[in-house]
Amino acid sequence: MYELRSHRNWGIGDFADLDAVCQIAAENGADFVGVSPLHALFSAQPSRCSPYSPSSRAFLNPVHIAVDKAPGYHHDDSLDEAVEAARLTNEVDYDLVQSIKSNALRKAWQRWRRESDSRDRYSQHAFRAYLADEGEMLRRHALFEVLSHHMVAKGRGAGWRSWPEELQNPDHPLVESFRSTREADLEFQAWLQWVAHLQLMEVSDRARKYGLRLGLYLDFAVGLSPDGSSTWSNPRAYLEGFEIGAPPDPFSINGQKWGLAVPSPVSSDQESGSITDIKRMMKYAGIIRLDHVMGLWRLFVVPTGRPTADGTYLHYPFAEILDAIAKESLRNKTMVVGEDLGNVPEGFREALTQAGIQGYRVLYFEPPVGEASRTDPISPHTLFCLSTHDLMPLAGWWRENDIALRYTLGLLDPAGMKIEHDSRIVLKSALIRHLFGEDLDDDNLAKGDLINQAIHRYAAGVSSKLLAVRLSDLLGDAEPTNVPGTDDSYPNWRRKAPLALEQWSENELFNLIVEGVSELRPRETGALR
């Protein structure tokens, strides 16, 4: 969503932009549109912008509300200059965007309170019904948001671990006293969630009407920030003193620590945590992608402050979790994709297939075309794509820009660069021989758009049930969205697409790739099974 440019948004992709993307995708033969997680982040600290380190997976990020479509909104000329400035940046200015959108939405909410029509779907009555349905979970999330803004104004952090000890407990009398003095602010935070929910539901409904048979494909993050709304609201659902990570492997020889809260493996707490959040996201989605799906079975957990070598695997009630997800999948008619990359336990993929969960395959990680070890290129029970948000788009990957960037950022040494380069040459050479019957040389290295189109045609021809085409590749972008292992040294989750969505259909590469993929994967008619 943060990548989307348009001639009308307020500096970041919003739900009206997503609606427009669904219409463009349907017109070009797609069956779904996928976005990174839409989970609630930290509105009091906009720089905490990673969608994979959310404050809450139960609620949505209000920064994606289309302000000009919100109830009670009236155009304000005094905001035009700031909105235009936010819109024209090449990277999302989260502080500016959050400021102007929050102020405008507060004014819209105040006007809505005075003027809302009792017969409208945005009526006071509908809002009260939403509050009743959401209950204590929403009340606590709204309270966390109000407290978070209050603490930041006092020089504290947005996350609860930096707050005074009394405020770290949502049941403390001081928290209740604070709540009683902030009723209007609490209502505003709840109203933001209601508007975001209604706008996303509208996109989901219209996506099917446009012709997207699967509608929205929503990403569900593997974990949560340890100091966010969910861990504050329901601390018993998480283990204190541990964080999620990954053991050492060839991609990260020292292992990884992701700084994410560890869910409790106790069934009752698990049901009130991850599974409940998955159920909530399914109501919007035709497909839901479970990031690091191995977490349904086991998570690698590391004691806080200790090296990854001191970590171990924590197992979860896998059968119960699969059963709960399967029931919701059937109830909501939502397909489930599991991102099963990395250290996958033996027998795990077979269990996913038996349960009807689609696997996830990435071209960059697959054995080279034509190798004897590659008997069947891609299983039918998968979603196939060229790359992910953590990897370089095809144009940059082909030029090996990612290897150079990781070296510049200190993530690779010269020996590592050579290993990466040699491996890349093997894969590129195999692709060139398969696609063009030629050896890799300077001439076909310079083919650019032709190679891009040919590789997408190859991807469209594999046997996977689902194929995802990345926006960056459709527009020829060569820079990554996110570089794992970096913080301030790279603008992660900030870079916008090179073209506004109103210009996509005029782009030659966009049309070349769409034509090639559509030829090999024409949209079928009839209902999905």
N, C-alpha and C positions, 0 to 999 in steps of 0.2 A: 504493500500500500504506500509506503514512504517513497517508493521509486516513481510513482505516477505523477506526471505533469499534466495539467490541463489549462485551458484558457479561463477557467472559472474557479478553480479551487483556491484555497487560502494558504498555499505553501507546502501542503502535504496531501497525498492522495486521500480522498474521502469516499463515503458510501455512494455519492452521486457519480463519482468517477468510476467506482467499481461497477455500477449499473451500466455505464457507457461501455466499459470493457466487455461486459457480458454480451451486450448487443453486438459489438464488433466481432467478438469471438464466434458468436452464433452465426453471423453473416458469413464467416469464413470457414464454417464446417466443424467447429469444435463442439465437444459435448460437455466440457466443464471449464471453469476458470479457477485456478488455484492461487491462494495468497498466503503469505507468511502469517504467523499467529496474530490474532486480533485481541489478545488478552490485555487486561488492564495493566498498565505500567505505573509509574510514580508521577502523577501530574504535578506534584509539588517540587519535583526535581526532574525537569524534562530531559536533561542530559543522560539520564538512565534510560536509554532508548532501545536496548536490545529486546526484541520481541520474544527471545528465548530465555529471558530472565525476568519473568513477569512478577508483579505484585499479587495478582490473582488470575487464575484461569477460569474462574466461575463467571467473571464479568468482562465487559468489553472496554476497549481503549476509547474514551470519548473524543480524543483528538481527531478521530476519523469521522466524526459527525459532519455532515454537509450543513454548515451553518445557514446557508441561504435557503435550505429546505426545512429548517427546524421550525416548530410551531412558535408563533409569537415574534418571529424575526421580521424586522423592518430594515431596509437598507439605510446605512449610516455613511454619509459622504466623508465624514471625518476619518473613517478607517481605510478609505480607498488607497491612500499612499502606502500605509503599512502593509496592507494585503498585497499590493502590487510588488512591493519590495520582497516579501516572503515568497511570492510566486516565482520571481525571476532568479532566485538563487539556484546554483547548481548542486548545492547540498542543503538538506533540510535544516533550517535554523530553528531547532526545537524550542528554544526559549522564546523567540519572537512569535512563532506559530501558536504555542501554548498561551501566551499572553493575549494576543488579539482574539483568538477563538474563545477563550474562557470569558473574557470581558463581554464579547458580543453575545455569547450564549446566556450569560447571567442576565443581560438586558432582555433577551428574548424570553427567558423564563419568567421574569417579573411581569412582562407584558402578557404572557400566556396566562398567568395567575389571575390577571384582571379581566381578560377578554375571551378566554377559551369558550368554544361553543359546546354545549352539552351533548350535541348530536354528532360531533366530530370524533374520529378515531383518536385524536389527540386531546380528548376532553378530560376534565377534572375527574369525572367518574371512571374513565378508562385508566387513568393514572392511579387512582385509589385501588382499583382492582389489581393492578400490577403490583403495588406495594403489598397488598394482602397475599398475593401468590408467592412473592419472593421472601416475605417474612424476615426472620432474624438474620439470615445470611446477608441480605441486602442492607439491613440496618447497620450491621457491624462493618460492612465494607464502606458505607457512606461515612460512618463515624471515623474509621481509619483515615479516610481521605481528608476529612475536616481537621482531625488531629495532626495529620502529616503537614498540611499547609500551616497550621498554627505553630508547629514546632520549627519549621523552616523559617518562619517569620521571626522566631526567637533565636535564630542562629544554630539550631540543631539540624540533624539530618532528616530526610524524608522517611527513612526506615526506622522502625520502632526500637531497634537495638541501641540507638543513640539517644532515646528519650529518657526522662527521669524514670526510676524503677517503678513508681506507682502507676505510670501511664503505660507501662509495658504489659500490664494485665487488664484485658478488656472488662473484667468483672470487678475491678477495684472501685471503691466509692468515689474517688476523685474523677475517674472516667465517667461515671454516671452523672456526677455533678457537672462536668464539662458538657456532656450530652444535653442536659436540661437547659443550658444557656445558648445552644446553637441550633435550635430547631429549623430555622430558615436555611442555614447552610447545609444541614443534613438533607433537607428536602431537595435543595438544588443538586446535590451529588446524586441522589436517587433519581431525580428527573433526567439528569444526563444519561444515566444507564438506561432509562426507559426510552429516551429518544434514540440512543444508539441501537437498542434492541429493535425498535420499530423500523428504523431505516435499514438495518441489515435484513430483517425479515422481508421487507419490501423488495430488496435486491434479490433475495433468494426466490421469492415468488415470481418476480418478473424474469429472472434468468431462465426458468423453465418455459415461460411463455415465449421468450425470444427463440427458443429451440435448443437450449442446452439441456440435453436429456438427463445429465447428472448434476446440473446446477453448479453450486459452489463447492470447491475442494478446499477445506479449511485445515490448517496445520495446528496440531496440538503439541505444545512444548513438553519436553520430558520432565521438567522440574520448575521450581519456583524460587524466587529470591528468599533467603532465610529471614529477611526483615520486612517482608511485605504484608499486605492485607490478610492473605490466607493463613499464614503462620501466626499472625497476631490474633486473628479471629478464632482459630481452632488449633491451638498449640499441641493438643494431645494427638493430633493426626500426623505429627512429624517428630523425628528423633533429634534431640538436642545433642550438639557436640560432634556432628558428622556432616560431611558434604558429599554430593555425588561427583564421581570422577570416572576415569578410565585407566586401566593398567597400561604399562609400557607396551608399545607395539612399534612396527616400522615407521608409522606415520608420526609417532611422538615417543621417542626413545625413553623419555623420563616420565611417561604417563601424563595424565591430565587431571586437574582439579577444576571443576566447573563452578564452584561456589553456589551450588543449588541445595535447597533443603531436601532432606531424605524423608520420604513418606514412611509412616509406620507400617510394618508388615502385618499388624493385627487386623483381621478381617473387618471388624466393625469400624475401625478408624479408616481403613483403606476405602470402605464404601462411602465414607463421608468426605473423602479427599478426591483422589484422581478419578475414580469411576463416576462419581457424581458430576464432576466437571466435564468429563467426556460426554455424558448424557446431555448436559446442557448445551454443548456445542453442536451436537447432532441435529438439533431442531432447525439449524440454519443450513445444514450441509447435505449434499448428495454423496460426497466422499469426505472422510476425515482421515488425515495422515497422522499417525502416532509417531512422533519423533523418538528415536532410540527405543523401538518397540521391545527390545530385550528387557527393558525395565518392568514389563509386566511379569517377567519370570524372576529376574535378579538384577540388582544394581550393584555396581562397584562403589563402595563407600569408604571414605578416608576420614580418619579422626581430624578434627579441625586443628590446623597448625602443624600437622605431621606430614612427612613425605608420602608420596603415593605408594612407596614400597610397603608402608604400614597399613595399606588398605586391604579390604577383603570383600567378598561377594555376600550380599544380603538377599535371601530368597523370599519370594512373595507367594501367596495362595493363587497360583497360576490358573488352575482349573476354575476356581470361583470367579476370578477376574474375567477370563474368557467367556464364561457363561453370561455374566452381567453385560459385557460388551455385545455379545451375540444377540441377546434379547433386545437391547436398545437398537442395534443395527436393523433388526427385523421390524421393530415398532416404527422407526423413523424412515425406513427404506434408505438407509445410509450405508454405502460401501465403506469398508475399512482397509486402509493401506498401512502396513507396518514398515518403518524405516529400519531395515535389518542390515545395516552396514557396520563394519568393525568386528569386534570379538564376539562371534555368534556361537552360543552353546550348541553342542552336537544334538541333533534331533529337533532343534527349536524351529527351524524353517518348516520342517515336515508338520510340526504341530500347528503352525500358523495356517498352512495350506489345508490341513484337515478341518480347521475351524472356519475356513472361508476368508481369511485375511490375506490380502494381496501383499506380496513382497515388494522390494524396492531395489532397482538396479541402476547403476550410474556408468555410462560409457567409459569414463576416465579410469574406473576401477576394474573394468572387465579385462580378461585376457585378450591379447591381440587377435584380430580376425584371422582365421586360418590355422591357429595353433592346434596341435593334436589334442591338447587338454580341453579344448573348447568344442565338445561334441554337439551340444545344443546351445546356440548363442544365448538365448534368453528364455526363461520359463514363461509359459502363458500366464501363470498366476502371479504376475508382477506388474508394477508400473515402471516403465523405462524412461530415462531421461539422460541428457548429455552430462549435466552437472547440477550442483545444488548451490544454495546461498553461501556456502562456505568455500566454494571453488571458483576459479576464474571462468568467465564466459568463454565460449569457444574461440572467438577471435584472439583473445589474449593467451589462452591456453596453447593454441596452435603456434603462436610466436614465442612461447615459453616465457611470457611476461611474468607469470606467477613465480617461476623459479628465481628470476632476477629480483622480483619484489621481496620475496622471502629472504633472499640473501642480504638485500639492502636493509631490511628491518631486523637483521640479526637472528633470523629463524633458521638459517641454513649456513653451514660453513662451506669452504671450497670443495671438500670431499663430498659433502651432501649434494651440492650443486651438480657435480659430475654424475653421481648416481641418478639423480632426478633427470638430468639431460639424457643420459644413455637410455633410461627406461622410456622416456618420452619419444625418442627417435624410433625405438622398436615399435611402439604403438602407432605413431604417425605413418611409418613406412608400411606397416601392415594395412592400415586404412587406405593409403594411396594405391597400393597394389590391388586391393579388393575393389576399390571404386573406379580406378582408371586403368588398371593393368600396367602401371608404370612404377619405376623406382622413385623414391623421394629425392628431389633435387631442387635447385633454386627456382626453376621454372614453375613447378607445381606448388612450391611454397608460396609463390606470389599470386596464386589463382584466387585467393581471397573469397569473394562471395560464391564462386563456383564450388569451392571446397565446402563452404558452409552449407550450401544447398544440398550437395551430394551426401554429406554426413547426415543431414536431417532425413534425407530420403532413405538412407541405410537404416537409421533408427526407426523410421516409420514402417520398415519392412520386417522387423523382427516379430517374434510371435507373442510378445507381451500383450495382455488384455488392454492395458492402458499405456498411453504415451503422453508425456508432458513436454511442452516446448517452452523454453525459458524466454521471457521478455527481452532480456539483454541480448540473447542470440538473434531474436527476430529483428532487432534494431542495430545489430553490429557493434554493440558496446564491447570494449576490450578491458574494462576495469572491474574488479570484484566488488561485490556488495559488502562482504565481510572477510577479514583475514584473521582466522583463529590464532590465538596467542598474542594478539595486539590489543591495546587499549586506546591511548591517545595518539599513538604513532600512525594510525590509519583511520580515516573517517567512516568507521563501521556503521551500517544502518542509516546512512545519511545521503548517499549519492542518488541523485535523481536520474531517470531515464534521459537519454540524449534528445528525445523528441516528445512533444505533447501528444496525447492520445488522439487528438483531432488530426494529426499528421501521419498516423501510422499507415493508413490505407494508401497514402501517396508514396510511401517508401519502397524502393525497388527491392531491397533485400527482404523486407517483410513479405512482399507479394511472391517472391521467388520461393521462399521457404514454405509459405502457406500452400502454394500450388503443388509443390513437390510432395508435401505430407498428405494433402487432400487426395492426390491421385492414388496414393498407396493405401490410404485409410479414409475412403469416402464414408460420409455419415450414413449409417444404416437407418432404416425406418422401422417403426413399430416400437413396442414397449421393451424395456430392458428386462432381462431375466435375472 
